[in-house]
Amino acid sequence: MGSPLEFNNIYGMDCREGMKLLDPKSIDVIVTSPPYNIGIPYRSYNDRKPRDEYLNWISGIAAGCKRVLKDDGSFFLNIGGTLKDPWIPLDIAYRLKEEFVLQNMIHWINSIGIPLEDVGDYPHITGDIAVGHYKPINSARYHHDCHEFIFHFTKKGDVHLDKLAIGIAYQDKSNIERWKSVKVDRRDRGNTWFIPYKTITTSKKRPHPSSFPVKLPMMCILDHGIGRTRTVLDPFMGIGSTAIACIRLGIDFIGFEIDPLYIHEANMRIKDEYSKKPAEK
């Protein structure tokens, strides 16, 4: 039939309605981060719904995602909770069992501290490691929250990934010869991904109260396999991080967003990103 929507655009509409306009099984990868229902001050959305209402809303969106996702596609859902309510992402993952298989549960680490004594005998590491965005909390009950989830959902749990596309070199090079399966100096990163936030100074106003780094959707897309990814959907496009990731990887994107100001910011970022790309010969 053909969708009336065009790729490489962000549409100002509710994603539940927008996905109805997309052809079934037309999307290779979905990467998104919906509101967490923790009271974030979005301009055009109430982020404090009763829990059952919120989970029903997420379930409806998941059903739309399942409809447009290809049978061998990947749906990467970034979600977090709060120190007082850490059940939010787990409740969502459990509810989405109705639509998807949870193939991988990835832990997005945005801040980490490792004492030198725990690092081990590695060259070039001479002190404690403390990297990432760290904001102290004023609480004697809770640890600093430096982690969110990236749930990797698929339709049947059998999607092959390109794990080495986001892999890292071996610290101990003897592993290259020790393991028969190892062909190159690169290993699976595993299900803990360190992706730091870009620091925003207090003198610069944050354009969106809760946006993820561009590297996050880039890693999700590469993990699925860039060679078999033509179209990427972000139902909650926000200020366009997923679109920027797609432009850098040379693949098509489409997104939905209900806030006109966020769409404007996203389109400005997209225009700037295209201006950085070399002209095609």
Secondary structure by P-SEA (a helix, b strand, c coil): ccccccccccccccaaaaaaacccccccbbbbccccccccccccccccccaaaaaaaaaaaaaaaaaaccccbbbbbbbbccccccaaaaaaaaaaccccccccccccccccccccccccccccccbbbbbcbbbbbccccccccccccccccccccccccccccccccccccccccccccccccccccccccccccccccccccccccccccaaaaaaaaaaaccccccbbbbccccccaaaaaaaaaccccccccccaaaaaaaaaaaaaaaaaccccc
